[in-house]
């Protein structure tokens, strides 16, 4: 299979509920894509996620806690997918992607 530079990054394997949003990202500006790529889960959500994971380790989750934990996990997973896709679109648009070490600083 040849690498087609003129084709945007595929969304075929992304969750169906995200595919439309990912396709729309192909039209965003470089600045908007960089903003998405550098976004993070809000700190309060991170803390809550960690608290629920700790409760889960000791089997202390209520049903509502389980649903919330699942929702937080899916939300974080979707954000990571959007971040990765934003960098794929940036690269497709010819933007020079920073090295991993530069991204985690």
C-alpha positions in Angstrom: 0.0 0.0 0.0 1.4 3.4 -0.9 1.3 6.4 1.4 -1.0 9.0 -0.1 0.0 12.5 1.1 -3.1 14.1 -0.4 -5.6 12.0 1.5 -6.7 13.1 5.0 -6.1 10.8 7.9 -8.7 8.1 8.0 -11.4 7.9 10.7 -12.7 4.5 9.8 -11.6 2.9 13.0 -12.7 5.7 15.3 -15.9 5.3 17.3 -18.9 6.2 15.2 -19.9 8.9 17.6 -16.6 10.7 17.0 -16.1 10.2 13.3 -18.1 13.3 12.2 -16.2 15.5 14.7 -12.8 14.1 13.5 -13.7 14.7 9.9 -14.7 18.3 10.8 -11.2 18.8 12.3 -9.8 18.5 8.8 -11.1 22.0 8.1 -9.7 23.6 11.3 -6.8 26.1 11.4 -3.3 25.2 12.5 -3.9 27.1 15.7 -7.2 25.3 16.5 -5.5 21.9 15.8 -2.6 22.8 18.1 -5.0 23.9 20.8 -6.8 20.5 20.6 -3.4 18.7 20.5 -2.3 20.4 23.7 -5.5 20.1 25.6 -5.8 18.1 28.7 -8.5 16.5 30.9 -9.4 19.1 33.5 -7.6 18.6 36.8 -10.8 18.1 38.7 -11.9 15.3 36.4 -8.4 13.7 36.7 -8.7 13.8 40.5 -12.2 12.3 40.5 -11.1 9.6 38.1 -8.2 8.7 40.4 -10.4 8.6 43.5 -12.9 6.3 41.7 -10.1 4.1 40.6 -8.8 3.8 44.2 -12.4 3.0 45.4 -12.6 0.4 42.6 -9.4 -1.3 43.9 -11.2 -2.1 47.2 -14.6 -2.9 45.6 -16.2 0.1 47.1 -17.9 1.5 44.0 -21.6 2.1 44.0 -23.5 1.6 40.7 -23.5 5.3 40.1 -19.8 5.4 40.8 -19.2 2.7 38.2 -21.2 4.7 35.6 -19.3 7.8 36.4 -15.9 6.0 36.3 -16.9 4.6 32.9 -17.9 8.0 31.6 -14.7 9.6 32.8 -12.6 6.8 31.1 -14.5 7.2 27.8 -14.2 11.0 28.0 -10.4 10.7 28.6 -10.1 8.1 25.8 -12.0 10.3 23.3 -9.8 13.3 24.2 -6.7 11.3 23.6 -8.1 10.2 20.2 -8.9 13.8 19.3 -5.4 14.9 20.3 -3.8 12.2 18.2 -6.0 13.0 15.3 -5.3 16.7 15.5 -1.5 15.9 15.1 -2.3 13.6 12.2 -4.2 16.4 10.5 -1.5 18.9 11.2 1.0 16.5 9.6 -1.3 16.0 6.6 -1.5 19.8 6.2 2.3 19.9 6.1 2.9 21.2 9.6 6.1 20.1 11.3 5.2 17.9 14.2 7.3 18.4 17.4 9.2 15.4 18.7 7.6 13.5 21.6 10.1 15.0 24.1 9.0 18.5 23.0 5.3 17.6 23.4 5.7 16.3 27.0 7.5 19.4 28.3 
